[in-house]
Each structure stands twice: as structure tokens, then as C-alpha cells.
Amino acid sequence: MKIVVLDGFAVNPGDLNWDFLDKYGEAVIYDHTPPALSASRCADAEAVFTNRAVINENLLEKCGKIKFIGALGTGYDMIDLDACKKRGIEVCNVPGYSSVSVSQFTITLLLHLITDISGFTQIVKSGMWTGVPGFHYEKTRYTELAGRTLGLIGCGAIGKKVANIAQAFGMRVVATTKNRYSGSENCVDYMRLDELLYTSDCISLHCPLNDETKEMVNSGFISKMKDGAFIINTARGAILNEGDVAKALNSGKLGGAALDVLAIEPPKADNPLLTARNCIITPHAAWTSIEARKRLLDVTEANLDSFLKTGRSINSLIKI
């Protein structure tokens, strides 16, 4: 069996290894694959793994030997499921591997939004504290989480972990999901989106990117939020209308944003969020702890092993 990993560097930049694939066949690992080379690199492959490299109808037409496609992560919007199903190609992903890491990262972003550690550090490094009896704390941002309300849009595995941590800080947690917007569970109050927007001091996104959520966070959405509220996004960048968010940050309507994802990654130089006020941007790193990536590779192997033994992967995305 010929196995191709199209963009393995994202998952394994060198601190892990791909040796486990060797027992299943001939494995070829590419750190990165530009779109123009995807089809040629997959031409003889029976199994293909991708992190973000696109696998679409055009590629599949040229690569008739493919029987199995594995997403190296939870998201699979880069794979044309309909085209795969039509050809009888098994497709799977790796859900849940990064829930602990992403929830921890989300709370880290929240803490940085309300506690300007960088600002305090700069006070010291710039000499504003050395030899001075006081320091200019008024130049920084530092408030308490206790008593504030965190709103979760999406409350699956990651959202629930975020809720647990936030509650430990004394926050009230409210949430809305596609199928639930009333009642309470585990001290999380569920409500409709509009109510969540005007109730929350900070909103954290944990929903998938689809036709309903694309650019959901736009000027209309933001207008319903509290003045000075924060927003955190560790889901998908295109859930935000980035121009509208930048304008809201610069006007002060939004008090701050912490974003681990952008609509185009890496961003173009003219992305308005790069120069927006009170905007923290990290390079899609929430899932990259070594523990999470080890789990990802373990489940990746389990998916392939299951497919070769049964014809179905553990986390199949193809509905029969």
C-alpha cells in the first residue's frame, strides 16, 4: 500500500515520528504540499493524510487509486466528502484529541485579555519600576473574572471543559448550541443567541464552520453585544467577518479580541486585525501541545488499522 502524508509538518515538525506507517506499506511524508503538486503526489496513493491540504473533485479524478483519506485533525472542511462518498472512498478524522489543550489555550487567551501581563512586563523592562517607589499600573489592564459572564457559542467537548475552568474562577457560564438554547446542565445556563450576546462579558466560539456560521460574527452580531465585551476564537477564522471585528475593536465597541485562527492562514499583510486595537493573535497554536499531537497520531494509526481490517475507520465521516 502506498501511503502519502501531504502536509505532515503541521502535526510533526520533528519532535515525533511517522514510523508507525511503515508497517502498513510504503509511506511518503511531505512537510508541505502546494496545491499544484497535490494530485501528482497522490497519483499512486491508496491512503492519503491531510492536515489542511485540499482534497477535492479535481484531485480525485486524477488519483483513482485512493481508497482512504484521513484528516490529521478534527476539522475536515478541506475534504470533499460528497466526491469521496461517490467513489467509495473512506474518510475519517481525529475528534477530541486536542480538547484539553484547546480549552487550556482558550482560558489562557481570556486571562491575557483581562490581565495585561505583557504590559506589566514592559513596565519593568522599560525602567518604569526600577528605582521608582511606585509604578504606572494605570497604563495596563487588569480586572477580575469572578462575577463576570462567559458566553459559549457551541458547547461540545471543548466548550464543556472551558466552562469547568471558567466556573473555577467564579464566572457564570451561559451557552447556546444548534440544538439547545434553554435549561441548565452542570451549572451552564443555555439560552438563545441574542440573549447570550447581551448577557455575556466575554464570548468564546466553539462551533464548526459551515454555511450558517460563516462570518456570523459581523457588525449586526457585535451590535447586540455588551459595550466593551471581549471575544475569543479558537474555532475557525472565517466565523468572523474580520473587517467588522477590526472596526469594532478600533471604535471601542469591542473591548478586546483574542484569536488563534484567521480566515486566511497565514494572514495577508493587509488583514485589518493585524493592526486593530487590543487584538491578540496567535498562529493557530491551540492544538499543538505535544500531548495533543501524540494523541492525534495514535488515533490516526487506529483509524488506518481499523480500515485495513474492517473496511471502516473508527471515526468514519462517510454515512452509509
Residue, then its C-alpha position, 0 to 999 in steps of 0.5 A: m500500500k502506498i501511503v502519502v502524508l501531504d502536509g505532515f509538518a503541521v502535526n510533526p515538525g520533528d519532535l515525533n515520528w511517522d514510523f508507525l506507517d511503515k508497517y502498513g506499506e510504503a509511506v511518503i511524508y511531505d512537510h508541505t504540499p502546494p496545491a499544484l503538486s497535490a494530485s501528482r503526489c497522490a497519483d499512486a496513493e491508496a491512503v492519503f493524510t491531510n492536515r489542511a491540504v485540499i482534497n477535492e473533485n479535481l484531485l480525485e479524478k486524477c488519483g483513482k487509486i485512493k481508497f482512504i483519506g484521513a484528516l490529521g485533525t478534527g476539522y475536515d472542511m478541506i475534504d470533499l466528502d460528497a466526491c469521496k462518498k461517490r467513489g467509495i472512498e473512506v474518510c475519517n478524522v481525529p475528534g477530541y484529541s486536542s480538547v484539553s489543550v484547546s480549552q487550556f489555550t482558550i482560558t489562557l487567551l481570556l486571562h491575557l485579555i483581562t490581565d495585561i501581563s505583557g504590559f506589566t512586563q514592559i513596565v519593568k523592562s522599560g525602567m518604569w519600576t526600577g528605582v521608582p517607589g511606585f509604578h504606572y499600573e494605570k497604563t495596563r489592564y487588569t480586572e477580575l473574572a469572578g462575577r463576570t459572564l462567559g458566553l459559549i457559542g457551541c458547547g461540545a467537548i471543548g466548550k464543556k471543559v472551558a466552562n469547568i475552568a471558567q466556573a473555577f474562577g467564579m464566572r457564570v457560564v451561559a451557552t447556546t448550541k444548534n440544538r439547545y438554547s434553554g435549561s441548565e446542565n452542570c451549572v451552564d445556563y443555555m439560552r438563545l443567541d441574542e440573549l447570550l450576546y447581551t448577557s455575556d462579558c466575554i464570548s468564546l466560539h466553539c462551533p464548526l464552520n459551515d454555511e450558517t456560521k460563516e462570518m456570523v460574527n459581523s457588525g449586526f452580531i457585535s451590535k447586540m453585544k455588551d459595550g466593551a465585551f471581549i471575544i475569543n476564537t479558537a474555532r475557525g477564522a472565517i466565523l468572523n467577518e474580520g473587517d467588522v471585528a477590526k472596526a469594532l475593536n478600533s471604535g471601542k465597541l469591542g473591548g478586546a479580541a483574542l484569536d488563534v485562527l484567521a480566515i486566511e492562514p497565514p494572514k495577508a499583510d493587509n488583514p485589518l486585525l493585524t493592526a486593530r486595537n487590543c487584538i491578540i493573535t496567535p498562529h493557530a497554536a491551540w492544538t499543538s501541545i505535544e500531548a495533543r499531537k501524540r494523541l492525534l497520531d495514535v488515533t490516526e494509526a487506529n483509524l488506518d488499522s481499523f480500515l485495513k481490517t474492517g473496511r471502516s475507520i473508527n471515526s468514519l465521516i462517510k454515512i452509509 
